[in-house]
Amino acid sequence: MAQAGPRTSPATVTLARDVGAAMGKTCIVVRDTPGFATSRLGVLLGLEAIRMLESGVASAEDIDKAMTLGYRHPMGPLRLTDLVGLDVRLAIAEHLHRELASDAFRPPELMRRMVAEGKLGKKSGQGFYGWEA
């Protein structure tokens, strides 16, 4: 059995998984590390999508469409970034860049510029997409 943290007993992990299962949830065990699994993977995908947009590989719509059609994601990484908030994703990326010392998490200039301009996604009405109030 995997151990979630250095002082977490296997019995505690089993109990937590059992409680999650009783609530109808599917549990995973992830070691205590910056970003765990979802933030690290989700932010990395979003950052690469922003880099692709920034370098003119494709439009935001087509990048997102590639992920929804090609990988069956419920929404593309740029639309998801708009929903989460560019400022939130920027803070997560900066934290992961510092903690993991990986350039993969270095925020793209386009992201920094958009946040500086107040283009935070759905909550501000403008991000990679326009959002009506």
CNS distance restraints for C-alpha pairs under 8 A (distance, minus, plus):
assign (resid   1 and name CA) (resid  10 and name CA) 6.48 0.50 0.50
assign (resid   2 and name CA) (resid  10 and name CA) 7.18 0.50 0.50
assign (resid   2 and name CA) (resid  13 and name CA) 7.95 0.50 0.50
assign (resid   2 and name CA) (resid  29 and name CA) 6.63 0.50 0.50
assign (resid   3 and name CA) (resid   8 and name CA) 6.35 0.50 0.50
assign (resid   3 and name CA) (resid   9 and name CA) 6.80 0.50 0.50
assign (resid   3 and name CA) (resid  10 and name CA) 5.95 0.50 0.50
assign (resid   3 and name CA) (resid  13 and name CA) 6.87 0.50 0.50
assign (resid   3 and name CA) (resid  29 and name CA) 7.45 0.50 0.50
assign (resid   3 and name CA) (resid  30 and name CA) 7.99 0.50 0.50
assign (resid   3 and name CA) (resid  31 and name CA) 6.80 0.50 0.50
assign (resid   4 and name CA) (resid   8 and name CA) 6.18 0.50 0.50
assign (resid   4 and name CA) (resid  13 and name CA) 6.95 0.50 0.50
assign (resid   4 and name CA) (resid  29 and name CA) 6.08 0.50 0.50
assign (resid   4 and name CA) (resid  30 and name CA) 5.65 0.50 0.50
assign (resid   4 and name CA) (resid  31 and name CA) 4.50 0.50 0.50
assign (resid   4 and name CA) (resid  32 and name CA) 5.96 0.50 0.50
assign (resid   5 and name CA) (resid  31 and name CA) 5.83 0.50 0.50
assign (resid   5 and name CA) (resid  32 and name CA) 5.32 0.50 0.50
assign (resid   8 and name CA) (resid  12 and name CA) 6.45 0.50 0.50
assign (resid   8 and name CA) (resid  13 and name CA) 7.13 0.50 0.50
assign (resid   9 and name CA) (resid  13 and name CA) 6.57 0.50 0.50
assign (resid  10 and name CA) (resid  14 and name CA) 6.18 0.50 0.50
assign (resid  11 and name CA) (resid  15 and name CA) 6.12 0.50 0.50
assign (resid  12 and name CA) (resid  16 and name CA) 6.10 0.50 0.50
assign (resid  13 and name CA) (resid  17 and name CA) 6.15 0.50 0.50
assign (resid  13 and name CA) (resid  29 and name CA) 7.88 0.50 0.50
assign (resid  14 and name CA) (resid  18 and name CA) 6.09 0.50 0.50
assign (resid  15 and name CA) (resid  19 and name CA) 6.16 0.50 0.50
assign (resid  16 and name CA) (resid  20 and name CA) 6.19 0.50 0.50
assign (resid  17 and name CA) (resid  21 and name CA) 6.09 0.50 0.50
assign (resid  17 and name CA) (resid  27 and name CA) 5.91 0.50 0.50
assign (resid  17 and name CA) (resid  28 and name CA) 7.91 0.50 0.50
assign (resid  18 and name CA) (resid  22 and name CA) 6.10 0.50 0.50
assign (resid  19 and name CA) (resid  23 and name CA) 6.40 0.50 0.50
assign (resid  20 and name CA) (resid  24 and name CA) 6.48 0.50 0.50
assign (resid  20 and name CA) (resid  25 and name CA) 5.10 0.50 0.50
assign (resid  20 and name CA) (resid  26 and name CA) 6.79 0.50 0.50
assign (resid  20 and name CA) (resid  27 and name CA) 6.38 0.50 0.50
assign (resid  21 and name CA) (resid  25 and name CA) 5.02 0.50 0.50
assign (resid  21 and name CA) (resid  26 and name CA) 6.18 0.50 0.50
assign (resid  21 and name CA) (resid  27 and name CA) 7.18 0.50 0.50
assign (resid  30 and name CA) (resid  36 and name CA) 6.27 0.50 0.50
assign (resid  30 and name CA) (resid  37 and name CA) 6.89 0.50 0.50
assign (resid  31 and name CA) (resid  36 and name CA) 7.08 0.50 0.50
assign (resid  32 and name CA) (resid  36 and name CA) 6.65 0.50 0.50
assign (resid  34 and name CA) (resid  40 and name CA) 7.88 0.50 0.50
assign (resid  34 and name CA) (resid  96 and name CA) 6.50 0.50 0.50
assign (resid  34 and name CA) (resid  99 and name CA) 6.84 0.50 0.50
assign (resid  34 and name CA) (resid 100 and name CA) 7.46 0.50 0.50
assign (resid  35 and name CA) (resid  39 and name CA) 4.91 0.50 0.50
assign (resid  35 and name CA) (resid  40 and name CA) 4.93 0.50 0.50
assign (resid  35 and name CA) (resid  96 and name CA) 6.82 0.50 0.50
assign (resid  36 and name CA) (resid  40 and name CA) 6.42 0.50 0.50
assign (resid  37 and name CA) (resid  41 and name CA) 6.15 0.50 0.50
assign (resid  38 and name CA) (resid  42 and name CA) 5.73 0.50 0.50
assign (resid  39 and name CA) (resid  43 and name CA) 5.61 0.50 0.50
assign (resid  39 and name CA) (resid  92 and name CA) 7.86 0.50 0.50
assign (resid  40 and name CA) (resid  44 and name CA) 5.99 0.50 0.50
assign (resid  40 and name CA) (resid  96 and name CA) 7.72 0.50 0.50
assign (resid  41 and name CA) (resid  45 and name CA) 6.18 0.50 0.50
assign (resid  42 and name CA) (resid  46 and name CA) 6.19 0.50 0.50
assign (resid  42 and name CA) (resid  77 and name CA) 7.67 0.50 0.50
assign (resid  43 and name CA) (resid  47 and name CA) 5.98 0.50 0.50
assign (resid  43 and name CA) (resid  89 and name CA) 6.77 0.50 0.50
assign (resid  43 and name CA) (resid  92 and name CA) 7.62 0.50 0.50
assign (resid  43 and name CA) (resid  93 and name CA) 6.70 0.50 0.50
assign (resid  43 and name CA) (resid 105 and name CA) 7.83 0.50 0.50
assign (resid  44 and name CA) (resid  48 and name CA) 6.24 0.50 0.50
assign (resid  44 and name CA) (resid 104 and name CA) 6.99 0.50 0.50
assign (resid  44 and name CA) (resid 105 and name CA) 6.38 0.50 0.50
assign (resid  45 and name CA) (resid  49 and name CA) 6.23 0.50 0.50
assign (resid  45 and name CA) (resid  77 and name CA) 6.51 0.50 0.50
assign (resid  46 and name CA) (resid  50 and name CA) 6.24 0.50 0.50
assign (resid  46 and name CA) (resid  77 and name CA) 4.84 0.50 0.50
assign (resid  46 and name CA) (resid  78 and name CA) 6.18 0.50 0.50
assign (resid  46 and name CA) (resid  81 and name CA) 6.69 0.50 0.50
assign (resid  47 and name CA) (resid  51 and name CA) 6.23 0.50 0.50
assign (resid  47 and name CA) (resid 105 and name CA) 7.26 0.50 0.50
assign (resid  47 and name CA) (resid 107 and name CA) 6.68 0.50 0.50
assign (resid  47 and name CA) (resid 108 and name CA) 6.90 0.50 0.50
assign (resid  48 and name CA) (resid  52 and name CA) 6.13 0.50 0.50
assign (resid  49 and name CA) (resid  53 and name CA) 6.25 0.50 0.50
assign (resid  49 and name CA) (resid  63 and name CA) 6.83 0.50 0.50
assign (resid  49 and name CA) (resid  77 and name CA) 6.61 0.50 0.50
assign (resid  49 and name CA) (resid  78 and name CA) 6.69 0.50 0.50
assign (resid  50 and name CA) (resid  54 and name CA) 5.97 0.50 0.50
assign (resid  50 and name CA) (resid  78 and name CA) 7.14 0.50 0.50
assign (resid  50 and name CA) (resid 108 and name CA) 6.93 0.50 0.50
assign (resid  50 and name CA) (resid 110 and name CA) 7.24 0.50 0.50
assign (resid  50 and name CA) (resid 111 and name CA) 7.18 0.50 0.50
assign (resid  51 and name CA) (resid  55 and name CA) 6.14 0.50 0.50
assign (resid  51 and name CA) (resid 108 and name CA) 6.18 0.50 0.50
assign (resid  51 and name CA) (resid 110 and name CA) 7.82 0.50 0.50
assign (resid  52 and name CA) (resid  56 and name CA) 6.21 0.50 0.50
assign (resid  52 and name CA) (resid  57 and name CA) 5.18 0.50 0.50
assign (resid  52 and name CA) (resid  58 and name CA) 6.83 0.50 0.50
assign (resid  53 and name CA) (resid  57 and name CA) 5.91 0.50 0.50
assign (resid  53 and name CA) (resid  58 and name CA) 5.90 0.50 0.50
assign (resid  53 and name CA) (resid  59 and name CA) 6.10 0.50 0.50
assign (resid  53 and name CA) (resid  60 and name CA) 6.32 0.50 0.50
assign (resid  53 and name CA) (resid  63 and name CA) 7.82 0.50 0.50
assign (resid  54 and name CA) (resid 110 and name CA) 6.31 0.50 0.50
assign (resid  58 and name CA) (resid  62 and name CA) 6.05 0.50 0.50
assign (resid  58 and name CA) (resid  63 and name CA) 6.11 0.50 0.50
assign (resid  59 and name CA) (resid  63 and name CA) 6.16 0.50 0.50
assign (resid  60 and name CA) (resid  64 and name CA) 6.15 0.50 0.50
assign (resid  60 and name CA) (resid  78 and name CA) 6.59 0.50 0.50
assign (resid  60 and name CA) (resid 128 and name CA) 6.62 0.50 0.50
assign (resid  60 and name CA) (resid 129 and name CA) 8.00 0.50 0.50
assign (resid  61 and name CA) (resid  65 and name CA) 5.99 0.50 0.50
assign (resid  62 and name CA) (resid  66 and name CA) 6.03 0.50 0.50
assign (resid  63 and name CA) (resid  67 and name CA) 6.73 0.50 0.50
assign (resid  63 and name CA) (resid  76 and name CA) 7.15 0.50 0.50
assign (resid  63 and name CA) (resid  78 and name CA) 7.85 0.50 0.50
assign (resid  64 and name CA) (resid  68 and name CA) 6.31 0.50 0.50
assign (resid  64 and name CA) (resid  75 and name CA) 6.78 0.50 0.50
assign (resid  64 and name CA) (resid  76 and name CA) 3.81 0.50 0.50
assign (resid  64 and name CA) (resid  77 and name CA) 6.13 0.50 0.50
assign (resid  64 and name CA) (resid  78 and name CA) 6.38 0.50 0.50
assign (resid  64 and name CA) (resid  79 and name CA) 7.13 0.50 0.50
assign (resid  65 and name CA) (resid  69 and name CA) 5.84 0.50 0.50
assign (resid  65 and name CA) (resid  70 and name CA) 7.82 0.50 0.50
assign (resid  65 and name CA) (resid  75 and name CA) 8.00 0.50 0.50
assign (resid  65 and name CA) (resid  76 and name CA) 6.47 0.50 0.50
assign (resid  66 and name CA) (resid  70 and name CA) 5.30 0.50 0.50
assign (resid  66 and name CA) (resid  71 and name CA) 7.48 0.50 0.50
assign (resid  66 and name CA) (resid  76 and name CA) 7.73 0.50 0.50
assign (resid  67 and name CA) (resid  71 and name CA) 5.08 0.50 0.50
assign (resid  67 and name CA) (resid  72 and name CA) 6.46 0.50 0.50
assign (resid  67 and name CA) (resid  73 and name CA) 5.86 0.50 0.50
assign (resid  67 and name CA) (resid  75 and name CA) 7.37 0.50 0.50
assign (resid  67 and name CA) (resid  76 and name CA) 5.52 0.50 0.50
assign (resid  67 and name CA) (resid  77 and name CA) 7.68 0.50 0.50
assign (resid  68 and name CA) (resid  72 and name CA) 4.60 0.50 0.50
assign (resid  68 and name CA) (resid  73 and name CA) 4.56 0.50 0.50
assign (resid  68 and name CA) (resid  74 and name CA) 5.98 0.50 0.50
assign (resid  68 and name CA) (resid  75 and name CA) 5.70 0.50 0.50
assign (resid  68 and name CA) (resid  76 and name CA) 5.89 0.50 0.50
assign (resid  69 and name CA) (resid  73 and name CA) 7.48 0.50 0.50
assign (resid  75 and name CA) (resid  79 and name CA) 6.57 0.50 0.50
assign (resid  75 and name CA) (resid  80 and name CA) 6.53 0.50 0.50
assign (resid  76 and name CA) (resid  80 and name CA) 6.19 0.50 0.50
assign (resid  77 and name CA) (resid  81 and name CA) 6.03 0.50 0.50
assign (resid  78 and name CA) (resid  82 and name CA) 6.28 0.50 0.50
assign (resid  78 and name CA) (resid 128 and name CA) 6.45 0.50 0.50
assign (resid  79 and name CA) (resid  83 and name CA) 6.35 0.50 0.50
assign (resid  79 and name CA) (resid 128 and name CA) 7.01 0.50 0.50
assign (resid  79 and name CA) (resid 129 and name CA) 7.19 0.50 0.50
assign (resid  80 and name CA) (resid  84 and name CA) 6.14 0.50 0.50
assign (resid  81 and name CA) (resid  85 and name CA) 5.72 0.50 0.50
assign (resid  81 and name CA) (resid  86 and name CA) 5.91 0.50 0.50
assign (resid  81 and name CA) (resid  89 and name CA) 6.81 0.50 0.50
assign (resid  81 and name CA) (resid 121 and name CA) 7.25 0.50 0.50
assign (resid  82 and name CA) (resid  86 and name CA) 6.12 0.50 0.50
assign (resid  82 and name CA) (resid 120 and name CA) 6.76 0.50 0.50
assign (resid  82 and name CA) (resid 121 and name CA) 3.92 0.50 0.50
assign (resid  82 and name CA) (resid 122 and name CA) 5.52 0.50 0.50
assign (resid  82 and name CA) (resid 127 and name CA) 5.74 0.50 0.50
assign (resid  82 and name CA) (resid 128 and name CA) 6.55 0.50 0.50
assign (resid  82 and name CA) (resid 129 and name CA) 7.34 0.50 0.50
assign (resid  83 and name CA) (resid 121 and name CA) 6.21 0.50 0.50
assign (resid  83 and name CA) (resid 122 and name CA) 5.57 0.50 0.50
assign (resid  83 and name CA) (resid 123 and name CA) 7.63 0.50 0.50
assign (resid  84 and name CA) (resid  88 and name CA) 6.67 0.50 0.50
assign (resid  84 and name CA) (resid  89 and name CA) 7.01 0.50 0.50
assign (resid  84 and name CA) (resid 121 and name CA) 7.68 0.50 0.50
assign (resid  85 and name CA) (resid  89 and name CA) 6.26 0.50 0.50
assign (resid  85 and name CA) (resid 120 and name CA) 5.26 0.50 0.50
assign (resid  85 and name CA) (resid 121 and name CA) 5.31 0.50 0.50
assign (resid  85 and name CA) (resid 122 and name CA) 7.05 0.50 0.50
assign (resid  85 and name CA) (resid 123 and name CA) 7.07 0.50 0.50
assign (resid  86 and name CA) (resid  90 and name CA) 5.88 0.50 0.50
assign (resid  86 and name CA) (resid 111 and name CA) 7.02 0.50 0.50
assign (resid  86 and name CA) (resid 114 and name CA) 7.80 0.50 0.50
assign (resid  86 and name CA) (resid 115 and name CA) 6.34 0.50 0.50
assign (resid  86 and name CA) (resid 119 and name CA) 7.50 0.50 0.50
assign (resid  86 and name CA) (resid 120 and name CA) 4.74 0.50 0.50
assign (resid  86 and name CA) (resid 121 and name CA) 6.10 0.50 0.50
assign (resid  86 and name CA) (resid 127 and name CA) 7.49 0.50 0.50
assign (resid  87 and name CA) (resid  91 and name CA) 6.21 0.50 0.50
assign (resid  87 and name CA) (resid 115 and name CA) 5.86 0.50 0.50
assign (resid  87 and name CA) (resid 120 and name CA) 5.93 0.50 0.50
assign (resid  88 and name CA) (resid  92 and name CA) 6.32 0.50 0.50
assign (resid  89 and name CA) (resid  93 and name CA) 6.06 0.50 0.50
assign (resid  90 and name CA) (resid  94 and name CA) 6.10 0.50 0.50
assign (resid  90 and name CA) (resid 107 and name CA) 6.57 0.50 0.50
assign (resid  90 and name CA) (resid 111 and name CA) 7.17 0.50 0.50
assign (resid  90 and name CA) (resid 112 and name CA) 7.34 0.50 0.50
assign (resid  91 and name CA) (resid  95 and name CA) 6.15 0.50 0.50
assign (resid  92 and name CA) (resid  96 and name CA) 6.14 0.50 0.50
assign (resid  93 and name CA) (resid  97 and name CA) 5.93 0.50 0.50
assign (resid  93 and name CA) (resid 105 and name CA) 5.38 0.50 0.50
assign (resid  93 and name CA) (resid 106 and name CA) 6.58 0.50 0.50
assign (resid  93 and name CA) (resid 107 and name CA) 6.11 0.50 0.50
assign (resid  94 and name CA) (resid  98 and name CA) 6.22 0.50 0.50
assign (resid  94 and name CA) (resid 105 and name CA) 7.02 0.50 0.50
assign (resid  94 and name CA) (resid 106 and name CA) 6.63 0.50 0.50
assign (resid  94 and name CA) (resid 107 and name CA) 6.71 0.50 0.50
assign (resid  95 and name CA) (resid  99 and name CA) 6.04 0.50 0.50
assign (resid  96 and name CA) (resid 100 and name CA) 5.59 0.50 0.50
assign (resid  96 and name CA) (resid 101 and name CA) 7.57 0.50 0.50
assign (resid  96 and name CA) (resid 102 and name CA) 7.80 0.50 0.50
assign (resid  96 and name CA) (resid 105 and name CA) 6.21 0.50 0.50
assign (resid  97 and name CA) (resid 101 and name CA) 5.31 0.50 0.50
assign (resid  97 and name CA) (resid 102 and name CA) 5.46 0.50 0.50
assign (resid  97 and name CA) (resid 103 and name CA) 6.50 0.50 0.50
assign (resid  97 and name CA) (resid 104 and name CA) 7.49 0.50 0.50
assign (resid  97 and name CA) (resid 105 and name CA) 4.80 0.50 0.50
assign (resid  97 and name CA) (resid 106 and name CA) 5.62 0.50 0.50
assign (resid  98 and name CA) (resid 102 and name CA) 7.67 0.50 0.50
assign (resid 102 and name CA) (resid 106 and name CA) 7.30 0.50 0.50
assign (resid 107 and name CA) (resid 111 and name CA) 6.60 0.50 0.50
assign (resid 107 and name CA) (resid 112 and name CA) 7.03 0.50 0.50
assign (resid 108 and name CA) (resid 112 and name CA) 6.64 0.50 0.50
assign (resid 109 and name CA) (resid 113 and name CA) 6.01 0.50 0.50
assign (resid 110 and name CA) (resid 114 and name CA) 6.09 0.50 0.50
assign (resid 111 and name CA) (resid 115 and name CA) 6.25 0.50 0.50
assign (resid 112 and name CA) (resid 116 and name CA) 6.16 0.50 0.50
assign (resid 113 and name CA) (resid 117 and name CA) 6.17 0.50 0.50
assign (resid 114 and name CA) (resid 118 and name CA) 6.32 0.50 0.50
assign (resid 114 and name CA) (resid 119 and name CA) 5.01 0.50 0.50
assign (resid 114 and name CA) (resid 120 and name CA) 7.00 0.50 0.50
assign (resid 114 and name CA) (resid 127 and name CA) 7.36 0.50 0.50
assign (resid 115 and name CA) (resid 119 and name CA) 5.39 0.50 0.50
assign (resid 115 and name CA) (resid 120 and name CA) 5.71 0.50 0.50
assign (resid 118 and name CA) (resid 124 and name CA) 7.10 0.50 0.50
assign (resid 119 and name CA) (resid 124 and name CA) 6.26 0.50 0.50
assign (resid 119 and name CA) (resid 125 and name CA) 7.55 0.50 0.50
assign (resid 119 and name CA) (resid 126 and name CA) 5.16 0.50 0.50
assign (resid 119 and name CA) (resid 127 and name CA) 4.91 0.50 0.50
assign (resid 120 and name CA) (resid 124 and name CA) 5.53 0.50 0.50
assign (resid 120 and name CA) (resid 125 and name CA) 7.71 0.50 0.50
assign (resid 120 and name CA) (resid 126 and name CA) 6.47 0.50 0.50
assign (resid 120 and name CA) (resid 127 and name CA) 5.48 0.50 0.50
assign (resid 121 and name CA) (resid 125 and name CA) 6.07 0.50 0.50
assign (resid 121 and name CA) (resid 126 and name CA) 4.97 0.50 0.50
assign (resid 121 and name CA) (resid 127 and name CA) 3.82 0.50 0.50
assign (resid 121 and name CA) (resid 128 and name CA) 6.77 0.50 0.50
assign (resid 121 and name CA) (resid 129 and name CA) 7.19 0.50 0.50
assign (resid 121 and name CA) (resid 130 and name CA) 7.87 0.50 0.50
assign (resid 121 and name CA) (resid 131 and name CA) 7.60 0.50 0.50
assign (resid 122 and name CA) (resid 126 and name CA) 6.12 0.50 0.50
assign (resid 122 and name CA) (resid 127 and name CA) 6.74 0.50 0.50
assign (resid 122 and name CA) (resid 130 and name CA) 7.59 0.50 0.50
assign (resid 122 and name CA) (resid 131 and name CA) 5.51 0.50 0.50
assign (resid 125 and name CA) (resid 130 and name CA) 5.95 0.50 0.50
assign (resid 125 and name CA) (resid 131 and name CA) 4.51 0.50 0.50
assign (resid 125 and name CA) (resid 132 and name CA) 6.03 0.50 0.50
assign (resid 125 and name CA) (resid 133 and name CA) 6.69 0.50 0.50
assign (resid 126 and name CA) (resid 130 and name CA) 4.69 0.50 0.50
assign (resid 126 and name CA) (resid 131 and name CA) 5.82 0.50 0.50
assign (resid 127 and name CA) (resid 131 and name CA) 7.99 0.50 0.50
